[in-house]
């Protein structure tokens, strides 16, 4: 387990975005592993044994922002800001990942600016790599490629909009960059020794 910086005003919120099969969940699982596994899930937040948190509940297979529920029990990003704020009262680093984070708007900006420091991580991969990953994952060979390509472009545009308002953005092609390398760069930015 890593030594954590003391909780103070040096909070950091990291948003990880990208289309299907670019490695968002793989990165989240590496984050959980790096900090010694899951200690508890409360208030739609997963806390690691090492202290940092992830937005949304993580279970056996997946989790993240896509599993956050609103007051009516529907999956939504509208509660994300309150989830981030509550988590940052207990830790100084939260990672938010999910396929719903491929946009730029009030739900995401309200959430990311709950922290003193912000980072957007845009993950992408060539479409043939995404195709192979999806076939490997599900066995289904027919996909809505236009939708996946459009979603990847939309996530890239959202990352650029965040950059235009001063939020640092890191972009990675996950067919060329290992998950541990990406995680180390995120943790270095957040002030955690990697």
SVG drawing of the C-alpha trace seen along z (x, -y; Angstrom):
<svg xmlns="http://www.w3.org/2000/svg" viewBox="-38 -28 45 43">
<polyline fill="none" stroke="black" stroke-width="0.4" points="0.0,0.0 1.2,-3.5 1.7,-6.3 -1.0,-8.9 -0.5,-12.6 -2.3,-14.2 -5.9,-15.1 -6.0,-18.9 -7.1,-21.3 -4.9,-19.5 -7.8,-17.4 -7.8,-16.0 -10.6,-14.7 -9.7,-12.7 -12.2,-12.0 -11.4,-9.2 -13.3,-9.2 -13.4,-7.3 -15.6,-4.9 -16.2,-1.2 -13.2,1.1 -10.5,-1.6 -9.5,-0.5 -11.5,-2.7 -12.5,0.2 -9.1,1.8 -7.6,-1.4 -10.1,-1.6 -9.3,2.0 -5.5,1.2 -6.2,-1.8 -8.1,0.4 -5.3,3.0 -2.6,0.3 -4.3,-0.8 -4.8,2.6 -8.3,3.5 -11.7,2.2 -12.2,1.4 -15.9,0.3 -18.6,-1.1 -20.7,-3.9 -22.8,-6.7 -22.2,-5.5 -18.4,-5.7 -15.9,-2.9 -13.0,-3.5 -9.8,-1.6 -7.8,-0.2 -5.1,-2.8 -7.5,-5.7 -8.3,-7.1 -11.8,-6.6 -13.7,-5.9 -17.0,-7.4 -19.7,-4.7 -19.9,-1.2 -17.4,1.4 -18.3,5.1 -17.1,8.3 -17.0,7.2 -17.6,3.5 -18.7,0.3 -18.1,-3.4 -20.1,-6.4 -22.4,-4.4 -23.7,-2.7 -24.5,-5.9 -28.2,-6.2 -30.4,-9.3 -33.2,-9.7 -35.5,-7.8 -33.1,-4.8 -32.1,-5.6 -28.5,-5.6 -27.5,-9.3 -24.6,-11.7 -26.6,-14.3 -25.6,-13.0 -21.9,-12.9 -21.0,-16.3 -22.4,-15.3 -20.7,-11.9 -17.3,-13.6 -17.8,-16.2 -18.7,-13.6 -15.7,-11.4 -13.3,-14.4 -14.4,-15.0 -12.8,-11.6 -9.9,-11.4 -8.0,-13.7 -8.1,-11.7 -11.2,-10.4 -11.2,-8.7 -14.4,-8.9 -14.7,-6.7 -17.5,-5.5 -19.0,-5.6 -21.3,-8.4 -18.4,-10.7 -17.9,-11.3 -19.4,-14.7 -18.9,-18.2 -21.6,-19.8 -22.7,-20.9 -22.9,-17.5 -19.2,-16.8 -17.9,-20.4 -19.7,-20.7 -18.2,-17.4 -14.6,-18.0 -14.5,-21.5 -15.4,-20.1 -11.6,-19.4 -8.8,-21.9 -7.0,-20.1 -8.6,-18.5 -7.4,-16.1 -9.2,-14.7 -7.7,-11.4 -8.9,-10.6 -8.4,-7.0 -8.7,-5.9 -7.6,-3.1 -7.8,-2.4 -11.2,-1.0 -9.8,2.4 -8.3,2.8 -11.6,1.8 -13.3,4.3 -11.0,7.1 -11.4,6.3 -15.2,6.3 -15.3,9.6 -12.9,11.0 -15.1,9.7 -18.5,10.8 -18.0,13.0 -20.4,10.7 -19.0,9.8 -21.5,7.3 -21.3,3.9 -22.6,0.4 -19.3,-0.9 -20.6,-4.3 -21.9,-4.8 -18.6,-3.7 -16.5,-5.9 -18.9,-8.8 -18.6,-8.2 -14.8,-8.2 -14.9,-11.6 -17.4,-13.0 -15.1,-12.0 -12.1,-13.7 -14.2,-16.9 -15.2,-16.9 -11.6,-16.5 -10.7,-19.5 -13.5,-21.6 -12.1,-20.8 -8.6,-21.8 -10.1,-25.1 -11.3,-26.0 -7.9,-25.3 -8.3,-21.7 -5.2,-19.6 -5.8,-16.7 -3.8,-13.6 -4.5,-11.5 -3.4,-7.9 -3.8,-5.4 -4.3,-2.2 -3.0,0.0 0.4,-1.7 0.5,-2.6 0.3,-0.1 -2.2,-0.6 0.5,-0.9 2.1,-3.7 -1.2,-5.6 -1.9,-5.0 1.6,-6.2 1.2,-9.4 -2.2,-10.0 -0.8,-9.4 2.2,-11.6 -0.1,-14.4 -2.2,-13.9 0.9,-13.9 0.9,-10.2 4.2,-8.3 3.9,-5.7"/>
</svg>
